[in-house]
């Protein structure tokens, strides 16, 4: 019986040793697997890190290129805007110059266009040059330069044969000739004026001037007839009153 117990203990001890050996081997196997798993995980992490770094590097490079492209586009747009601003400024200057030229042209056209004028109670249309020539001739007459005025009015009538100024021009031409003692020529121009405009405001004065020329020419009979015609044709005029006084002094 004693041997039997010793045998059981030996068997149990052997079994325990076997279990311990198996457990140790299992533990060793598990440690190797764990190491390999850790190494594999480390490799994967390192690979992921490497890939991530590469991607980050590539992304950063792409971002830099995109930023550079964007900066280039911004600079190009800025240059285009500057060119457009310069073009707009040039266009504005060109438009301003064209507007000024158009204004100048309009002014010249207006200055050359006929306009309505009123002289000695008569209204008519005259171009600027025509008006300037008449005013210049009248200015010469009023300045007492009767010979020059005679020439100026004679040239005016020739230059503007259809002018509305002509009745007045003939009247002042006759007066200039009277002042220079060209009585016959004065009479002819006064009569031309009366034939052209018998209702002219200065028509009574023209008739009286004819009588004055006839008196200077010692043609008393003709002067009397002219003064009588004056008082009949324009009885209410100041010239007719002066004519009556002249008639009373004529013999």
Order of alpha helices (4+ residues) and beta strands (2+ residues): alpha-beta-beta-alpha-alpha-alpha-alpha-alpha-alpha-alpha
